[in-house]
């Protein structure tokens, strides 16, 4: 699935967020799983992964009974904070209150399609930042292409 674009949304009093219709259209329960995983991320963001994508990414990481301390710390933080969410018949997920607080979100948010995940951002902050994001696109592309070129044998 490919998630693109953004939509202005509201988190209701019961902490429910309606997944925008254009993003639900890219989601397929049989392929993507019945649930979503929500991971709070620094910088005021909640990252939402489909169940199958989250599991796929988790399985890609090397696994050991004796991880290095920083890797064990990352896993405890990342997976310890991740929460599985069920989508109701109206296309809503209930966000954990702690995640909303970690991200510093209010009721007014945007849901952003970010390739294989969705991100929930504060609406005012996102709309204020869009012109800067647009202006930085060429520099980001050049930076990433340069880094990829250095990795090639």
C-alpha positions as CSV (number, residue, x, y, z in Angstrom):
1,X,0.0,0.0,0.0
2,X,1.1,3.6,-0.6
3,X,-0.1,6.4,1.6
4,X,0.2,9.9,0.2
5,X,-1.2,13.4,0.8
6,X,-2.6,14.8,4.1
7,X,-6.0,15.5,5.6
8,X,-7.1,17.8,8.4
9,X,-8.7,15.8,11.2
10,X,-9.9,16.0,14.7
11,X,-9.3,13.8,17.7
12,X,-12.6,13.5,19.5
13,X,-13.3,13.6,23.3
14,X,-12.9,9.8,23.4
15,X,-9.4,10.0,21.8
16,X,-10.7,8.6,18.5
17,X,-9.2,9.6,15.2
18,X,-11.0,8.8,12.0
19,X,-8.5,7.5,9.4
20,X,-9.2,9.7,6.4
21,X,-11.2,8.0,3.6
22,X,-8.3,8.5,1.0
23,X,-6.0,6.6,3.3
24,X,-8.5,4.0,4.2
25,X,-8.9,3.4,0.5
26,X,-5.3,2.4,0.2
27,X,-5.7,0.0,3.2
28,X,-6.9,-3.6,2.7
29,X,-7.7,-5.6,5.8
30,X,-6.9,-8.9,4.2
31,X,-3.5,-7.7,3.0
32,X,-2.7,-5.2,5.7
33,X,-4.2,-6.8,8.8
34,X,-7.1,-5.8,10.9
35,X,-5.2,-3.4,13.2
36,X,-2.8,-0.6,13.2
37,X,0.3,0.0,15.4
38,X,0.8,3.5,16.9
39,X,4.3,4.6,17.8
40,X,4.9,8.0,19.4
41,X,7.9,9.7,17.9
42,X,10.0,12.6,19.1
43,X,9.0,15.9,17.5
44,X,5.3,15.8,18.1
45,X,4.4,12.9,15.8
46,X,2.5,9.7,16.1
47,X,3.4,7.1,13.5
48,X,0.7,4.6,12.4
49,X,1.7,1.4,10.7
50,X,-0.6,-1.2,9.3
51,X,-0.4,-4.4,11.3
52,X,1.2,-6.4,8.6
53,X,3.7,-3.6,7.8
54,X,4.7,-3.2,11.4
55,X,5.2,-7.0,11.8
56,X,7.2,-7.1,8.5
57,X,9.5,-4.3,9.6
58,X,9.9,-5.9,13.1
59,X,10.9,-9.2,11.6
60,X,13.6,-7.6,9.3
61,X,15.7,-6.6,12.3
62,X,18.4,-9.1,13.4
63,X,17.4,-10.9,16.5
64,X,19.5,-12.2,19.3
65,X,19.1,-13.3,22.9
66,X,22.0,-11.0,23.8
67,X,21.6,-7.6,22.0
68,X,24.1,-4.8,22.7
69,X,22.9,-2.4,25.4
70,X,21.8,0.3,22.9
71,X,19.9,-2.1,20.8
72,X,18.2,-3.6,23.8
73,X,17.3,-0.1,24.9
74,X,16.0,0.9,21.5
75,X,13.8,-2.3,21.4
76,X,12.4,-1.7,24.9
77,X,11.6,1.9,24.0
78,X,10.2,1.3,20.5
79,X,8.2,-1.9,21.2
80,X,7.4,-1.0,24.7
81,X,5.7,2.3,23.6
82,X,4.1,0.8,20.5
83,X,0.4,0.0,20.9
84,X,-1.9,-2.1,18.7
85,X,-5.1,-0.3,17.7
86,X,-8.3,-1.7,16.4
87,X,-10.3,0.2,13.7
88,X,-14.0,0.4,14.3
89,X,-16.7,0.2,11.7
90,X,-16.6,4.0,11.2
91,X,-12.9,3.9,10.3
92,X,-11.7,5.3,13.7
93,X,-8.9,4.2,15.9
94,X,-8.7,5.1,19.6
95,X,-5.3,6.7,20.3
96,X,-3.7,6.0,23.7
97,X,-3.9,9.1,25.9
98,X,-0.2,8.7,26.8
99,X,0.7,8.8,23.1
100,X,-1.2,12.0,22.5
101,X,0.5,13.6,25.5
102,X,4.0,12.4,24.4
103,X,3.4,14.0,21.1
104,X,1.9,17.2,22.6
105,X,-1.1,16.9,20.2
106,X,-4.4,18.8,20.7
107,X,-7.7,17.9,19.0
108,X,-6.8,19.6,15.7
109,X,-4.4,17.3,13.7
110,X,-3.4,16.3,10.2
111,X,-2.9,12.8,9.1
112,X,-0.1,12.6,6.6
113,X,0.5,9.7,4.2
114,X,4.2,8.8,4.4
115,X,4.7,6.0,1.9
116,X,4.0,2.9,4.0
117,X,2.8,4.6,7.1
118,X,0.6,7.4,8.3
119,X,1.8,10.2,10.6
120,X,-0.4,12.3,12.9
121,X,0.9,15.9,13.4
122,X,-0.4,19.0,15.1
123,X,-2.5,20.8,12.4
124,X,-1.2,24.3,13.0
125,X,2.4,23.2,13.2
126,X,2.1,21.1,10.0
127,X,0.4,23.9,8.0
128,X,3.0,26.4,9.2
129,X,5.9,24.0,8.1
130,X,4.5,23.0,4.7
131,X,6.2,25.9,2.8
132,X,9.6,25.0,4.4
133,X,9.2,21.3,3.7
134,X,8.5,22.2,0.0
135,X,11.5,24.5,-0.2
136,X,13.8,21.9,1.4
137,X,12.8,19.1,-1.1
138,X,15.8,19.6,-3.5
139,X,18.3,19.7,-0.7
140,X,16.9,16.6,1.0
141,X,17.0,14.7,-2.3
142,X,20.6,15.7,-2.9
143,X,21.6,14.8,0.6
144,X,19.9,11.3,0.5
145,X,21.3,10.6,-3.0
146,X,24.8,11.5,-1.9
147,X,24.5,9.2,1.2
148,X,23.2,6.3,-1.0
149,X,26.1,6.9,-3.5
150,X,28.7,6.6,-0.7
151,X,27.2,3.2,0.4
152,X,27.5,1.6,-3.1
153,X,30.6,-0.7,-3.5
